[in-house]
Amino acid sequence: MIKKLGYVLLLLGAAIAAWWLLDQGFDKIQALRQLERVPSAQAAYVLPGEVTLNATAQPDRHITTGSYFTQTPSLFYHYSRERRVTDGEGKTRWQTEFTHTDGVDFLLADDSGQVRVRIAGHADAVHWALRNGFSSTQGDLRHNEWRLEPGDRVFVFAKAVAEGDDIVLRFDQAGFFDPILSHFSRADSQADFGAKGLWGLWGGLSALLLAIFAFARLLNLHRILVFVCLLGLGQVLLLIQVSFSMMSADLRNGLTRYERQKAAAEAQAETLFAAQGLSWEGWQSLAGGELAMQDEQRLHAYRRYLALSQLRLAQQMQARPERWLLSHWQLKPPAPISGLSPEDELVIREQLATLPSTQLTGFLPWLMLAAGILATLILTTLGIRRAKVKRLIENLPHVPIRGISCGVTDTRGEIVPIEDEPLLQTPQFQKPCVWYFFHEEEKRGSGKKSRWVTIKKKPAGNRFISAMAKTA
């Protein structure tokens, strides 16, 4: 009864963990797809919605803030103070005891112009990836600072919103994005999302395996084929359900973002045309419009950005298996932007080709792949061996003692010591026996770090006679 209760708890805990880890993993994969879908914009021509920029950080009206420990002029910083602590086993580690994050509004500038970033008051909403600007150890304390300083080149994934006649970037707005402020490249951010997504999926599938194992034990399923089929079916069905739901929601979000930015760009174009007494009939109107040079440059930048966004979204929707499910989801790729010149089409396709593909970096993914293959081979070999022993035991008929012949056999009887051969004595309790296994362990450490360490293992045995059980 206690064992079954343990399997029930294992089933419930593993099932909850599997669902949560798979959900987290697919969330990171969805964040990766959102990042891959959004092309880099020009700072002066940002449309409302989710945008990415590669630009230089500059102070707004020469305003900076001093970092917490070194008072270095910064636009954004994160400070942490760690203390060296010693556990019960004498091992030392660094424990964070205080953190502080702050920043001021600043500008992002590139060749086209600049755009303001609102970060004051909600610096904690930023998912930052900055280089460590300062680290100092003083006795048992260690101080660390990560800073964004004026002149730093950064990659930003944020939400552009209208404030009066201006467009500003914010990190605390709801939207189809994970906010990023990074010293590193877009490719590094994509690799980070991809790695976290794969770890989440691996953890979720591992927890699902434990849940199916506990379910099989509760039902007393001992047939390997049934267990393997149940395992494969459970993993496939859950992965299909969660992944298809993620892809459907992701594509709908992408279409919503594109249509929202397209409507905002067309509204601005219609306003500029109306101010000049001209009629706006679509993007082809740019060819014959007589606008101010600055307004014409802005609308051309909008059109190129929308065309690039449309092509990128269409690529995702035409990939497999998404293209096979579009009719089921009642979705279709957005129509291409009209009025593009051959030069614009060439520039857009070159920009599309330069968008980075996601690749996992470092040796850790390859190391984990090799470890996974090795563990699979070892555990599968051990499992097959145990399965053969199980099948052998199941196929052996019970044989009375008088009918035993040479070879592997299955029989039952009473143990009778052999004359003139002394009995063994167990090491701990000095009990007489013909076979024993002695296992001695010692508890080391304290608290969460405590563990049992094997001191001695010793099997021992003597020959004995198996006699037929006496009946009354």
HELIX and SHEET records of a PDB file:
HELIX    1   1 ILE A    2  ARG A   37  1                                  36    
HELIX    2   2 ALA A   43  TYR A   45  5                                   3    
HELIX    3   3 ALA A  123  ALA A  125  5                                   3    
HELIX    4   4 ARG A  186  LEU A  218  1                                  33    
HELIX    5   5 ILE A  224  ALA A  275  1                                  52    
HELIX    6   6 TRP A  283  ALA A  287  5                                   5    
HELIX    7   7 MET A  293  GLN A  318  1                                  26    
HELIX    8   8 GLU A  322  TRP A  329  1                                   8    
HELIX    9   9 PRO A  342  THR A  354  1                                  13    
HELIX   10  10 LEU A  364  ASN A  395  1                                  32    
HELIX   11  11 ILE A  401  GLY A  403  5                                   3    
HELIX   12  12 GLY A  447  LYS A  449  5                                   3    
SHEET    1   A 7 HIS A 127  ALA A 129  0                                        
SHEET    2   A 7 ILE A 180  SER A 182  1                                        
SHEET    3   A 7 ARG A 153  GLU A 163 -1                                        
SHEET    4   A 7 GLY A  49  PRO A  59 -1                                        
SHEET    5   A 7 PHE A 106  ASP A 110 -1                                        
SHEET    6   A 7 GLY A 113  ARG A 118 -1                                        
SHEET    7   A 7 ASP A 166  ARG A 170  1                                        
SHEET    1   B 2 THR A  65  GLY A  66  0                                        
SHEET    2   B 2 PRO A  73  SER A  74 -1                                        
SHEET    1   C 4 THR A  92  GLY A 103  0                                        
SHEET    2   C 4 PHE A  76  THR A  86 -1                                        
SHEET    3   C 4 LEU A 141  LEU A 148 -1                                        
SHEET    4   C 4 ASN A 132  GLN A 138 -1                                        
SHEET    1   D 2 GLU A 414  PRO A 417  0                                        
SHEET    2   D 2 PHE A 464  ALA A 467 -1                                        
SHEET    1   E 2 LEU A 424  GLN A 425  0                                        
SHEET    2   E 2 PRO A 432  CYS A 433 -1                                        
SHEET    1   F 2 TRP A 435  ARG A 444  0                                        
SHEET    2   F 2 ARG A 451  GLY A 461 -1                                        
END                                                                             
